[in-house]
């Protein structure tokens, strides 16, 4: 089957779905893609806008199923190991319905074809935090509002299953290891000046193991897992935490409460000032006064470091394997975050690992 035939077949599936959903006559406006296999279109019908999500499930390997052993996850592939939704659109639907039930603003789903990976949902507009800030909006109130939405989520005991039956799995040791190991797998392919010996790989694992175990033990809240200014929209017509619209949360898990905070405040795609990071963290702790701040911040720093190594690995893979060179431009920011976090108490072993393996110049602040 040729590429054009595949595209024609997918288009016919979409047309049939839209017709059955009552959108046969809607205007369709494709939106720019991202690093995923999802595609979006804005639909216009009777003067109102909606979103079409197109996520062909066949483009991804199997997700992690509840009850799978580590061996079974490894046999299933990367998505199962990392506990990613793997193109399962019903994960998005379940997460959206859960968050809406808590008074948060996730898109309402109007029509769904889970087997073909298609849905029509509410359009939350174009007010992405990142675009508003680029256009001159004061960032601090936006970040404080995003923290308030997280505090609402963190006040709740997460369910075992999301509405519709999608399991809310734990961001566990294997999933965290799978993410961190992207760095040692892909960065040397991106930059051959940094070969890693077998000894270096063994030390990498021994340094991360206790930090991952601590993160799994602290996995106690619903996490969005990709919570940053490109996935948050400002909805000024709503009230309180509902003013923060959320998208791209289909890979949600039960995780450590610091995860979404460091994703927000040590962003891969845009600079967040240290002053805003401090103010946002102060605000979070004021909303969660029973939290042990010192212990929380040790985990925040460790998991931020892990996430930044993971993202460097992802960007390296996107450049090398998927021929997307634009992601190289984000790497210096991640090295900057890494360099700052590795100076924190408790991170000495990992800091020495990066220095010993030749990455010292990468860790210099921007």
C-alpha positions in Angstrom: 0.0 0.0 0.0 1.5 3.4 -1.0 1.7 6.4 1.2 -1.0 8.2 -0.8 -3.3 5.1 -0.5 -2.8 5.1 3.3 -3.5 8.8 3.5 -6.6 8.4 1.3 -7.9 5.6 3.5 -7.4 7.6 6.7 -9.2 10.6 5.1 -12.2 8.4 4.2 -12.3 7.1 7.8 -12.3 10.7 9.1 -15.0 11.8 6.6 -17.2 8.9 7.7 -16.7 9.7 11.4 -17.4 13.4 10.9 -20.5 12.6 8.9 -21.9 10.3 11.5 -21.1 12.9 14.2 -23.0 15.6 12.4 -20.0 17.5 11.1 -20.2 16.6 7.4 -20.5 20.2 6.4 -18.1 21.7 8.9 -15.1 23.7 7.6 -11.8 21.9 8.4 -8.7 23.8 9.3 -5.6 21.6 10.0 -3.4 22.8 12.9 0.4 22.6 13.1 1.7 19.2 14.3 4.1 18.5 17.2 6.5 15.6 18.0 3.7 13.1 18.4 1.7 11.0 15.9 -1.5 13.0 16.7 -3.0 15.6 14.4 -5.6 18.2 15.1 -8.1 20.1 13.0 -10.3 23.0 14.0 -13.9 22.4 12.8 -16.2 25.3 12.2 -20.0 24.6 12.2 -22.8 27.1 12.4 -20.4 29.8 13.6 -19.0 27.6 16.5 -15.6 25.9 16.6 -14.7 22.4 17.7 -11.6 20.2 17.7 -11.0 17.0 15.7 -8.3 14.8 17.2 -6.8 12.3 14.9 -4.6 9.6 16.5 -4.3 6.5 14.4 -3.7 3.8 17.0 -1.8 1.5 14.5 1.1 4.0 14.5 2.1 3.2 18.0 3.2 0.1 19.9 1.0 -1.3 22.7 0.4 0.7 25.9 1.1 -0.8 29.3 -1.8 -2.8 30.5 -2.8 -3.1 34.2 -1.1 -6.0 35.9 1.7 -6.5 33.4 5.0 -7.6 34.8 8.3 -5.8 33.9 9.2 -8.7 31.6 5.8 -8.4 29.8 6.3 -4.6 29.5 9.7 -5.0 28.0 8.4 -7.5 25.5 5.6 -5.1 24.5 8.1 -2.3 23.8 8.9 1.3 24.7 5.3 2.6 25.2 4.6 -0.2 27.7 7.9 0.3 29.5 7.5 4.1 29.8 3.7 3.8 30.5 2.6 5.9 27.6 -0.9 5.8 26.2 0.4 4.7 22.8 -2.2 6.3 20.6 -5.1 5.2 22.7 -7.6 8.0 22.4 -9.7 6.6 25.2 -6.9 7.5 27.6 -7.5 11.2 26.7 -11.2 10.8 27.1 -11.0 9.2 30.6 -8.5 11.8 31.8 -10.6 14.7 30.4 -13.7 13.4 32.1 -11.9 12.9 35.4 -10.5 16.4 35.5 -13.8 18.0 34.4 -15.4 16.1 37.3 -13.0 17.9 39.7 -13.9 21.4 38.4 -10.9 21.7 36.1 -11.0 22.7 32.4 -10.3 19.8 30.1 -12.1 19.7 26.7 -15.6 18.2 26.8 -15.8 15.3 24.4 -18.8 15.3 22.1 -18.2 12.3 19.8 -15.8 9.5 19.9 -14.6 6.6 17.7 -12.0 5.0 20.0 -11.2 2.0 17.7 -10.2 4.4 14.9 -8.6 7.0 17.1 -10.9 9.9 16.4 -12.9 12.4 18.5 -14.6 15.7 18.4 -14.2 17.9 21.4 -14.7 21.3 22.8 -12.3 24.0 21.4 -10.6 25.8 24.3 -9.4 28.5 22.0 -5.9 29.9 21.1 -4.9 31.4 24.5 -1.9 29.2 25.1 0.1 30.5 28.0 3.3 30.5 25.8 1.7 32.7 23.1 0.1 35.1 25.6 3.5 35.6 27.3 5.2 36.1 23.9 2.6 38.8 23.2 3.4 40.7 26.4 1.1 39.1 29.0 2.5 39.2 32.6 3.6 35.6 33.2 3.5 35.4 37.0 -0.3 35.4 37.3 -0.6 32.7 34.7 2.0 30.5 36.5 0.3 31.0 39.8 -3.0 30.0 38.4 -1.4 26.9 36.9 0.0 26.0 40.3 -3.5 26.5 41.8 -4.9 24.0 39.4 -2.2 21.5 40.3 -2.9 22.0 44.0 -6.6 21.2 43.4 -5.5 17.9 41.7 -3.0 17.1 44.5 -5.6 17.5 47.2 -7.5 14.5 45.8 -6.7 10.8 46.1 -6.4 9.6 42.5 -8.7 6.8 41.3 -7.4 3.3 40.2 -9.4 3.8 37.0 -10.4 6.9 35.0 -14.0 7.3 33.8 -14.6 4.7 31.0 -12.2 2.2 32.6 -8.7 3.4 31.5 -6.3 2.4 34.3 -4.4 5.1 36.1 -1.0 3.4 36.4 1.9 4.5 38.5 5.0 6.3 37.2 7.1 3.5 38.5 10.8 2.6 38.6 10.8 1.0 35.1 8.9 3.9 33.5 11.3 6.4 35.1 14.3 4.3 34.1 13.1 4.0 30.5 12.9 7.7 30.3 16.3 8.5 31.9 18.0 5.9 29.8 17.0 7.7 26.6 19.9 10.1 27.4 22.6 7.4 27.5 21.1 5.6 24.5 20.6 8.6 22.1 22.9 11.5 23.1 26.1 9.7 22.0 24.4 9.1 18.7 23.6 12.7 18.4 27.1 13.8 19.4 29.8 11.1 19.0 32.2 13.2 21.0 30.5 11.7 24.1 30.9 7.9 23.9 29.9 6.2 27.1 31.8 3.1 28.4 30.2 0.1 30.0 31.5 1.3 33.3 29.8 4.7 32.8 26.5 3.0 32.0 26.7 0.8 35.1 27.4 3.9 37.3 24.5 5.8 35.6 22.2 3.0 36.7 23.5 2.7 40.2 23.2 6.5 40.8 19.6 6.7 39.5 18.2 3.6 41.1 17.6 5.0 44.6 16.2 8.2 43.3 13.7 6.3 41.1 12.7 4.1 44.0 12.1 7.2 46.1 10.0 8.8 43.3 7.9 5.6 42.9 7.3 5.5 46.7 6.1 9.1 46.5 3.7 8.6 43.6 0.5 9.8 45.2 -1.3 12.2 42.8 -2.8 12.4 39.4 -0.2 13.9 37.1 -0.8 15.4 33.7 2.8 14.4 32.7 3.3 17.2 30.1 2.3 20.2 32.1 3.8 23.3 30.5 3.0 26.6 28.8 2.4 25.0 25.4 -0.3 22.7 26.9 -2.1 25.3 29.1 -4.7 27.8 27.9 -6.0 30.9 29.6 -9.8 31.0 29.9 -10.6 34.4 31.4 -14.4 33.8 31.1 -14.2 31.1 33.7 -13.7 31.2 37.5 -10.9 30.0 39.8 -9.0 26.9 38.7 -11.3 26.5 35.8 -9.5 29.4 34.1 -6.6 27.1 33.3 -7.5 25.0 30.2 -5.5 21.7 29.8 -4.7 19.7 26.7 -2.3 16.8 25.8 -2.8 14.9 29.1 -3.4 11.4 27.6 -0.2 10.0 29.1 -1.3 10.9 32.6 -0.3 8.6 35.5 -0.3 8.4 39.3 3.0 10.1 40.1 5.1 12.2 42.4 3.4 15.6 43.0 6.7 17.4 42.0 6.5 16.1 38.4 4.1 18.5 36.9 5.6 21.4 38.8 9.1 21.0 37.4 7.6 20.4 34.0 5.9 23.8 34.3 8.8 25.7 35.9 11.8 24.2 34.2 10.3 24.2 30.7 12.1 22.7 27.8 10.7 25.2 25.2 10.8 28.6 26.9 12.7 30.3 29.7 11.0 30.7 33.1 12.9 33.0 35.4 14.2 31.8 38.7 12.1 34.5 40.4 8.9 33.0 38.8 9.9 29.5 39.8 10.5 30.5 43.4 7.2 32.5 43.6 5.3 29.6 42.1 6.8 27.1 44.5 6.1 29.4 47.4 2.5 29.6 46.2 2.2 25.8 45.9 3.5 25.2 49.5 1.1 27.9 50.8 -1.7 25.9 49.2 -0.4 22.6 50.5 0.8 23.6 54.0 1.2 20.0 55.3 3.9 19.3 52.7 7.4 18.7 54.0 9.1 21.3 51.8 12.7 20.1 52.3 11.8 16.5 51.4 9.6 17.7 48.5 12.4 19.8 47.0 14.9 17.0 47.2 12.5 15.0 45.0 11.7 18.0 42.8 15.4 18.5 42.0 16.1 14.8 41.4 13.1 14.3 39.2 13.7 17.5 37.3 17.2 16.3 36.6 15.9 12.9 35.4 13.3 14.6 33.2 15.9 16.9 31.7 18.1 14.0 30.8 15.0 12.2 29.4 14.1 15.2 27.2 17.7 15.6 26.0 17.5 12.0 24.9 14.1 12.6 23.2 15.5 15.6 21.4 18.5 13.7 20.3 16.3 10.9 19.0 14.1 13.4 17.1 17.2 14.9 15.4 19.0 11.7 14.7 16.3 9.2 14.0 13.3 11.3 12.9 15.4 14.0 11.0 13.8 16.9 12.9 16.8 19.2 13.5 14.7 22.0 15.0 14.7 20.2 18.4 18.5 20.8 18.7 17.7 24.5 19.5 16.0 23.5 22.8 19.0 21.5 24.1 21.1 24.3 25.6 18.1 25.2 27.8 17.9 21.7 29.1 21.7 21.6 29.8 21.3 24.8 31.7 18.5 23.3 33.9 20.7 20.2 34.4 23.7 22.2 35.5 21.7 24.2 38.0 20.0 21.1 39.5 23.2 19.1 39.7 24.6 21.7 42.1 21.9 20.9 44.7 22.6 18.9 47.9 22.1 15.2 47.3 23.0 15.4 43.6 26.8 15.2 44.0 27.1 11.7 42.5 25.3 12.5 39.3 27.1 15.8 39.0 30.4 14.0 39.2 29.2 11.5 36.6 28.5 14.2 34.1 31.8 15.9 34.8 33.8 12.6 34.6 32.2 11.7 31.3 33.1 15.0 29.6 29.9 17.0 29.9 31.3 19.7 32.2 31.2 22.4 29.5 27.6 21.6 28.8 26.6 22.3 32.4 27.7 26.0 32.3 24.8 28.3 32.8 23.4 30.2 29.8 
